[in-house]
């Protein structure tokens, strides 16, 4: 299939939250399509009509949109293609690669019991029966799988994987009500969408053998297979709720940026040398599905936090301000006119230590407080008469300061402490309380610049007006 343009797809079922494993699969499909100049498509496998609600479908769209992994074309909905699935089975019946199975439920159960006892797969007595002998009762349509030989899966991640055909059953293609089964629908949809590379989790590896037989039964060429290792928790066990977030929406709610998630997910099972941090453009240039490792990847919160901090430090302050404002609103923090601009001004002074936007929201609260600030017990204790007298002199020094930037204010604070004959440690804690009201805040000069000259002087004035 090397002469065909690459077409990949992500095919989630809308039956709940989008799992981080699905997100990683989407990313690898997107990267490989971009790397090869191909297309990346989306199919919604919505055949479970009870669970496939519009809200569940929207979860998929929202998750992919947040990750920046939207498909190149409009999504395909599997449930709308039932006629095409049935037509493909009719073709297989004509070709002799499928047959109608009229076993009753009781007969099927008896065959299953016998198959288990004999250590073989289920085989229907209708496999080689004449159509003329067909009774007038419900039937399923089964694949007429080969009884001998091997089915070889040349997997781009796992290598060559061989299945003995005697161990592959005649799987059902159409149920008694005429609805298609998963493996049949996937094959027909992938073929008609032009999918050349099926990149998915390795829990589907067994399906690859069965789907290959369906491709062969229809006279179609199977795609290139690539089955990705699962993602485990930090302890090496299968990822579960006890390990924390699993859904894409949870990572968004926890304050992670989509570019950090893309960088991190790319590292789960793939890498480029010792590079830990790389751009989307670099990932696209470097990525090849053959370089994915076969061993399960482990979720590492420390690495994710490190990456997220990196991208927070790179992000535009205005963008971060909007994200932080949304977080503060969710906490019922009152925002006023001008606060968005204040956030954008403050964020560069506080973001270096923030691992998530939630922590960033904690770090900016001091700048949004309205005067007069309520003093904490610790602040009241630190604000002694001697300290207030010293702060009155410091306030005068600040009022006369021209350049209101970090280097100038750092120099002023040092020179003032020297003139007072004390160390900065004697001034800093109380001044921080006055400026922040006890909330987390950057270093003194950063806090002063964050607040601006007028607000800083006003907060000092409020503290100086308190009684002894």
C-alpha positions in Angstrom: 0.0 0.0 0.0 3.1 2.2 -0.2 1.9 3.8 -3.4 -1.3 5.1 -1.7 -1.4 8.4 0.3 -1.6 7.5 4.0 -5.1 7.7 5.6 -5.4 7.2 9.3 -8.5 7.3 11.6 -9.6 7.5 15.2 -12.8 5.5 15.8 -14.1 6.1 19.4 -17.4 4.8 20.7 -19.5 7.5 22.3 -20.2 5.6 25.5 -18.6 7.7 28.1 -15.6 10.0 28.7 -12.7 10.1 26.3 -10.0 8.0 27.9 -6.4 9.2 27.9 -5.6 6.0 25.9 -8.0 7.1 23.2 -6.4 10.5 23.2 -2.9 9.0 22.8 -4.2 6.9 19.9 -5.7 10.0 18.3 -2.4 11.8 18.6 -0.4 9.0 17.0 -2.8 8.8 14.1 -2.7 12.6 13.7 1.1 12.6 13.9 1.6 9.8 11.4 -0.9 11.4 8.9 0.9 14.8 9.2 4.3 13.2 9.0 3.5 11.4 5.7 1.4 14.2 4.2 -1.8 12.1 4.5 -5.2 12.4 6.0 -6.5 11.9 9.5 -10.2 11.0 9.8 -12.8 10.5 12.6 -15.4 7.8 12.7 -17.9 7.7 15.5 -18.8 4.0 16.3 -22.3 4.7 17.5 -24.0 1.4 16.9 -24.8 1.0 20.6 -27.9 3.2 20.2 -28.9 3.2 23.9 -25.5 4.6 25.1 -24.6 6.7 22.0 -26.4 9.9 22.9 -25.7 13.3 21.3 -24.1 14.4 24.6 -21.7 11.4 24.5 -20.8 12.2 20.9 -20.2 15.8 21.9 -17.7 14.6 24.5 -15.6 13.1 21.7 -15.8 16.3 19.6 -14.9 18.5 22.6 -12.0 16.2 23.7 -10.5 16.2 20.2 -11.0 19.9 19.8 -9.4 20.7 23.2 -6.4 18.5 22.2 -6.1 20.2 18.9 -6.7 16.9 17.1 -9.8 17.6 15.0 -10.2 15.5 11.9 -9.4 16.7 8.4 -12.9 15.8 7.1 -16.5 15.6 8.5 -16.9 12.7 10.9 -18.4 9.4 9.7 -21.2 7.9 11.9 -21.1 4.1 11.8 -24.8 3.7 12.6 -25.8 5.5 9.4 -24.0 2.9 7.3 -26.0 -0.2 8.2 -27.1 -0.6 4.5 -23.4 -0.7 3.4 -22.6 -3.2 6.0 -25.5 -5.5 4.9 -24.5 -5.1 1.3 -20.9 -6.2 2.0 -22.3 -9.4 3.8 -24.5 -10.1 0.7 -21.3 -9.9 -1.4 -19.6 -12.4 0.9 -22.5 -14.8 0.7 -22.3 -14.6 -3.1 -18.5 -15.2 -3.0 -18.9 -18.1 -0.6 -16.9 -16.5 2.2 -19.9 -16.3 4.5 -22.9 -18.5 5.2 -26.3 -18.4 6.9 -26.3 -20.2 10.3 -29.8 -21.5 11.4 -28.7 -22.9 14.7 -31.3 -22.3 17.5 -30.1 -20.9 20.8 -30.3 -24.4 22.3 -28.2 -25.9 19.5 -25.7 -23.1 19.7 -25.3 -23.7 23.5 -24.8 -27.4 22.9 -22.1 -26.7 20.2 -20.3 -24.3 22.6 -20.3 -27.0 25.3 -18.9 -29.6 22.9 -16.3 -27.1 21.5 -15.1 -26.4 25.0 -14.8 -30.0 25.9 -12.9 -30.8 22.7 -10.6 -27.7 22.9 -11.7 -26.2 19.6 -13.7 -23.2 18.4 -17.4 -23.2 17.6 -18.2 -24.6 14.1 -21.8 -24.6 12.8 -23.2 -27.6 11.0 -24.7 -25.1 8.6 -21.2 -24.1 7.4 -21.3 -26.5 4.4 -25.0 -27.2 4.2 -26.9 -26.7 1.0 -29.1 -23.5 0.9 -31.9 -25.7 -0.3 -32.0 -27.3 3.1 -32.5 -23.9 4.9 -35.4 -23.9 7.4 -37.9 -21.1 7.8 -36.5 -19.6 11.0 -34.2 -16.8 12.1 -30.5 -17.0 11.2 -27.2 -15.2 11.6 -24.6 -14.8 8.9 -21.2 -16.1 9.8 -17.7 -15.7 8.2 -16.6 -18.9 6.6 -13.1 -18.8 8.0 -10.4 -21.1 6.7 -9.9 -24.3 8.7 -6.2 -24.7 8.1 -3.1 -22.6 7.6 -2.1 -19.4 9.3 -3.1 -15.7 9.3 -0.1 -13.4 9.5 -0.4 -9.9 10.9 2.6 -7.8 9.9 2.3 -5.3 12.7 4.3 -2.1 12.7 4.7 -2.1 16.5 4.5 -5.8 17.4 6.3 -7.2 14.4 5.0 -10.4 12.8 2.2 -12.0 14.7 0.9 -15.4 13.6 -2.6 -16.8 14.3 -3.5 -20.4 13.6 -6.7 -20.5 11.5 -8.0 -23.5 13.4 -8.2 -21.2 16.4 -10.3 -18.5 14.7 -14.0 -19.2 14.8 -16.6 -18.4 12.2 -17.5 -15.1 13.7 -21.0 -13.6 13.3 -21.2 -10.8 10.7 -24.9 -10.1 10.8 -27.2 -10.8 13.8 -30.7 -12.3 13.5 -32.1 -8.8 13.3 -29.9 -7.9 10.4 -27.6 -5.5 12.4 -23.8 -5.8 11.7 -21.3 -6.9 14.3 -18.3 -4.8 15.3 -15.6 -6.5 13.2 -17.7 -6.5 10.0 -18.6 -2.8 10.4 -15.1 -1.8 11.1 -13.7 -3.5 8.0 -16.4 -2.1 5.7 -16.0 1.4 7.1 -12.2 1.4 7.0 -12.2 0.2 3.4 -14.7 2.7 2.2 -13.1 5.6 4.0 -9.8 4.6 2.3 -8.0 3.9 5.6 -4.5 2.6 4.8 -3.1 2.4 8.3 -5.1 1.2 11.3 -3.3 2.5 14.4 -5.1 1.5 17.6 -4.6 -0.1 21.1 -3.1 -3.6 21.3 -6.3 -4.9 22.9 -7.5 -5.0 19.3 -4.7 -7.3 18.1 -6.8 -10.4 18.1 -9.4 -8.5 16.1 -6.8 -7.8 13.4 -6.7 -11.5 12.6 -10.5 -11.8 12.3 -10.7 -8.6 10.3 -8.0 -9.7 7.9 -10.1 -12.8 7.1 -13.1 -10.5 6.4 -10.9 -8.4 4.1 -9.9 -11.5 2.3 -13.5 -12.7 2.2 -14.4 -9.5 0.4 -11.4 -9.6 -1.9 -10.0 -6.4 -0.4 -6.4 -5.6 0.7 -6.1 -5.3 4.5 -4.6 -2.1 5.8 -1.2 -1.8 7.5 -1.7 -2.7 11.2 -0.1 -0.9 14.2 -1.2 -1.9 17.7 -0.1 0.5 20.5 0.8 -0.7 24.0 -1.6 0.2 26.8 -0.9 3.0 29.2 -0.3 1.8 32.8 -0.3 3.7 36.1 2.9 4.8 37.8 3.0 1.4 39.6 3.0 -0.6 36.4 -0.6 -1.9 36.7 -3.4 -1.2 34.3 -4.5 2.4 34.5 -7.6 2.8 36.8 -9.4 5.3 38.9 -7.0 4.8 41.8 -4.2 6.4 39.7 -6.1 9.6 39.3 -7.4 11.3 36.1 -8.1 9.0 33.2 -10.4 11.1 31.0 -9.2 14.0 28.8 -11.8 16.3 30.4 -10.3 15.6 33.8 -6.9 16.7 32.7 -8.4 19.9 31.3 -10.2 20.5 34.5 -7.0 19.9 36.5 -5.3 22.8 34.7 -3.2 21.1 32.0 -2.6 22.8 28.7 -3.4 20.9 25.5 0.1 21.5 24.1 1.6 20.0 27.2 -0.8 17.0 26.9 0.3 16.5 23.2 3.9 16.6 24.2 3.4 14.3 27.1 1.2 11.8 25.3 3.7 11.6 22.4 6.3 10.4 25.0 4.1 7.6 26.1 5.4 4.8 23.9 7.4 6.9 21.5 10.3 9.3 21.7 13.1 11.0 19.7 16.4 10.3 21.4 16.7 12.1 24.7 14.3 14.9 23.7 11.8 15.5 26.4 10.3 18.8 25.2 9.5 19.4 21.6 7.0 21.4 19.5 4.2 20.0 17.4 6.2 20.7 14.3 9.2 18.7 15.6 6.9 15.8 16.6 5.4 15.7 13.1 8.9 15.8 11.5 10.2 13.0 13.7 7.3 10.7 14.2 7.2 7.3 12.6 4.8 4.6 13.7 7.6 2.0 13.4 9.4 3.8 16.3 6.7 3.1 18.8 7.9 0.7 21.5 5.9 -2.5 22.2 6.1 -2.3 26.0 3.3 -0.6 28.0 4.0 3.1 28.9 3.6 4.4 32.4 1.8 7.6 33.4 4.3 9.9 35.2 2.7 12.8 37.0 6.0 14.5 37.7 6.9 14.6 34.0 3.5 15.8 33.0 3.7 18.6 35.6 7.2 19.6 34.4 6.0 19.8 30.8 2.9 21.7 31.8 5.0 24.3 33.7 7.2 24.7 30.7 4.2 25.4 28.4 2.6 27.7 31.0 5.8 29.8 31.0 5.7 29.9 27.2 2.0 30.8 26.8 0.7 34.3 26.1 -0.3 36.0 29.3 -3.7 37.1 27.7 -4.5 33.4 27.0 -3.6 32.4 30.5 -5.6 35.3 31.9 -8.7 34.0 30.2 -8.1 30.5 31.5 -7.5 31.7 35.1 -10.5 34.0 34.9 -12.7 31.0 34.1 -11.2 29.0 37.0 -11.8 31.9 39.4 -15.4 32.3 38.2 -15.9 28.6 38.9 -14.8 29.3 42.4 -17.3 32.2 42.7 -14.5 34.7 42.9 -16.0 38.1 42.0 -14.3 39.6 38.9 -14.6 43.3 38.0 -13.9 45.5 35.0 -10.2 45.6 34.3 -9.4 42.3 36.2 -8.7 40.5 33.0 -6.0 43.0 32.1 -4.7 42.9 35.6 -4.4 39.1 35.4 -2.5 39.4 32.1 -0.1 41.9 33.8 0.4 39.8 37.0 0.8 36.3 35.4 4.4 36.8 34.1 5.5 37.4 37.7 3.9 34.3 39.2 3.8 31.6 36.6 7.3 30.2 36.9 6.3 28.1 39.9 2.9 27.0 38.6 2.5 23.4 37.5 -1.1 23.9 36.4 -3.5 26.7 35.7 -5.2 25.9 39.0 -2.0 26.7 40.8 -1.7 29.8 38.6 -5.2 30.9 39.7 -4.1 30.5 43.3 -1.0 32.6 42.7 -2.9 35.6 41.2 -5.5 36.1 43.9 -3.4 38.5 45.9 -3.5 41.0 43.1 -7.3 40.9 42.7 -8.1 41.6 46.3 -10.0 44.8 47.0 -8.8 47.4 49.5 -8.7 47.6 52.4 -7.2 44.1 52.7 -8.2 42.0 55.7 -5.0 41.3 57.7 -4.4 37.8 58.9 -3.5 37.1 62.5 0.1 36.6 61.4 0.1 39.9 59.6 -1.2 41.7 62.6 1.5 40.1 64.7 4.2 41.2 62.3 2.9 44.8 62.0 4.4 46.1 65.2 4.7 49.8 66.0 8.4 49.7 65.0 7.4 48.1 61.7 4.7 50.6 61.0 7.2 53.5 61.6 9.7 51.8 59.2 7.0 51.2 56.6 6.1 54.9 56.7 9.7 55.7 55.7 9.6 52.9 53.1 6.3 54.3 51.7 8.0 57.7 51.2 10.8 56.0 49.4 8.4 54.1 47.1 6.4 57.3 46.4 9.6 59.0 45.2 10.7 56.1 43.0 10.5 56.8 39.3 11.1 53.5 37.5 8.6 50.9 38.8 10.3 47.7 37.6 11.8 44.6 39.3 15.5 45.6 39.1 14.8 49.2 40.3 12.6 48.0 43.2 15.0 45.2 44.2 17.8 47.9 44.4 15.5 50.2 46.4 14.6 47.5 48.9 18.2 46.6 49.5 19.4 50.2 49.9 16.4 50.9 52.3 17.2 47.9 54.4 20.9 49.0 54.6 19.8 52.5 55.6 17.7 51.1 58.4 20.5 48.9 59.6 18.6 45.7 59.2 18.4 42.8 56.8 15.7 42.3 54.2 14.5 39.4 56.4 13.4 41.9 59.0 11.3 43.8 56.5 10.1 41.1 54.0 7.6 39.0 55.9 5.6 41.9 57.2 5.7 43.7 53.8 4.5 40.6 52.0 1.6 40.4 54.4 0.7 44.0 53.7 0.9 43.6 50.0 -0.9 40.2 49.7 -3.2 40.0 52.7 -1.7 36.6 53.5 -2.2 35.1 50.0 0.6 33.5 48.0 2.6 36.2 46.2 5.9 36.5 44.2 9.0 38.0 45.7 8.7 41.6 47.0 9.8 43.4 43.9 7.6 41.1 41.7 4.6 41.8 44.0 5.1 45.5 43.9 5.3 45.5 40.1 2.4 43.2 39.8 0.2 45.5 41.9 1.5 48.7 40.3 2.7 51.8 42.1 -0.7 53.2 43.1 -2.1 50.0 44.4 1.1 49.2 46.3 1.1 52.6 48.0 -2.6 52.3 48.8 -2.1 48.9 50.5 0.8 50.4 52.5 -1.5 53.3 53.5 -4.2 50.9 54.7 -1.7 49.0 56.8 -0.3 52.2 58.3 -3.8 53.4 59.2 -4.4 50.4 61.4 -4.3 51.0 65.1 -1.4 49.7 67.3 
